Amino acid sequence: MKSSRTGLRRPLEFSSNLGALESKCFEIKCPEDSGSIFYNYNGFYSIVLMALVDAKYIFLWIDVGYETYDAELFNSCELKQRLDSEPLGVSLPEPMSSDDEDILYFFVGDETFAMTT
């Protein structure tokens, strides 16, 4: 994660951001014998692609799932489990260049992804 952390330092002076998390729902034909597992709340069959990218749009992690809501996919994915249980392997928080207080590392995302520490 160090390369993603330093990647945002130059263009934004924002080195605490480890990446951006986003998801996209893709409409599909109903797979054979799948029942309603791929049917979503919008009334069509779909799969969801969720991705974490760094400042240069390089994929750091992806997941594909059929969960109805993006939050369900995130809460059941490997990335969430690892974030909850393992250290990220990044250096200790450090202050921004214009401040003397340490800023915790974080990912940016939309309202789908709850803020946690």
C-alpha positions in Angstrom: 0.0 0.0 0.0 3.0 2.3 0.3 3.0 3.1 -3.4 -0.7 4.1 -3.3 -0.1 6.2 -0.2 2.7 8.2 -1.7 0.9 8.4 -5.1 -1.5 11.0 -3.8 1.1 13.0 -2.0 2.4 14.9 -5.1 -0.8 15.8 -6.9 -3.0 16.5 -3.9 -0.7 16.8 -0.9 -3.0 14.2 0.6 -0.8 11.2 1.5 -3.3 9.7 4.1 -5.6 8.6 1.3 -4.9 5.0 0.4 -7.2 4.8 -2.6 -10.8 5.2 -3.9 -13.4 2.5 -3.5 -16.3 2.3 -6.0 -18.9 -0.2 -7.2 -20.8 -0.7 -10.4 -23.9 -2.8 -11.1 -24.0 -4.6 -14.5 -27.2 -6.0 -15.9 -27.0 -9.6 -17.0 -29.2 -12.4 -18.4 -30.5 -14.7 -15.6 -28.0 -17.5 -15.3 -29.5 -21.0 -15.6 -30.7 -22.6 -12.4 -29.8 -19.5 -10.4 -33.3 -18.7 -9.2 -33.5 -15.2 -7.8 -29.9 -15.0 -6.5 -28.9 -12.4 -9.2 -32.2 -10.5 -9.1 -31.8 -7.0 -7.6 -34.0 -4.4 -6.0 -34.1 -2.5 -9.3 -36.0 -5.3 -10.9 -33.4 -6.9 -13.1 -30.6 -9.5 -12.9 -27.1 -8.2 -12.2 -23.6 -8.6 -10.9 -21.7 -6.0 -9.0 -18.1 -5.1 -9.6 -16.4 -3.4 -6.7 -12.9 -2.0 -7.1 -10.2 -0.2 -5.1 -7.8 2.0 -7.2 -4.8 4.1 -6.4 -4.1 7.7 -7.5 -3.0 6.4 -10.9 -6.2 4.3 -11.4 -4.2 1.1 -10.9 -6.4 -1.6 -9.5 -5.3 -2.6 -6.0 -8.3 -5.0 -5.4 -11.5 -6.1 -7.1 -14.4 -8.2 -6.1 -17.4 -9.4 -8.1 -20.6 -10.5 -6.4 -24.3 -10.8 -6.7 -25.4 -9.2 -3.5 -28.4 -6.9 -3.8 -26.8 -3.9 -2.3 -23.2 -2.6 -2.6 -22.9 -2.4 1.2 -23.8 -6.2 1.4 -21.0 -7.0 -1.1 -18.5 -4.8 0.7 -19.5 -6.2 4.2 -19.0 -9.8 2.9 -15.9 -9.2 0.8 -12.3 -10.2 1.5 -11.1 -6.6 1.7 -13.5 -5.7 4.5 -12.5 -8.9 6.4 -8.8 -8.1 6.0 -9.2 -4.4 7.0 -11.0 -5.5 10.1 -8.5 -8.1 11.2 -5.0 -7.3 9.7 -2.6 -4.4 9.7 -2.4 -2.7 6.3 1.4 -2.7 6.1 1.7 1.1 5.9 3.9 3.3 8.0 2.6 5.1 11.0 0.3 8.1 10.4 2.1 11.3 9.9 1.0 15.0 9.8 0.2 16.8 6.6 2.8 19.3 5.5 0.7 22.2 6.8 -0.2 20.7 10.2 1.4 19.0 13.1 -1.4 16.4 13.9 -1.2 12.9 12.6 -3.9 12.0 10.0 -5.2 8.4 10.0 -5.1 6.5 6.7 -8.4 6.1 4.9 -10.1 5.2 1.6 -12.6 7.5 -0.2 -15.9 6.2 -1.4 -19.6 7.2 -1.6 -22.3 6.9 0.9 -22.5 3.1 0.3 -19.4 2.7 2.5 -19.9 3.5 6.1 -17.2 5.6 7.9 -15.3 3.5 10.4 -12.1 3.6 12.3 
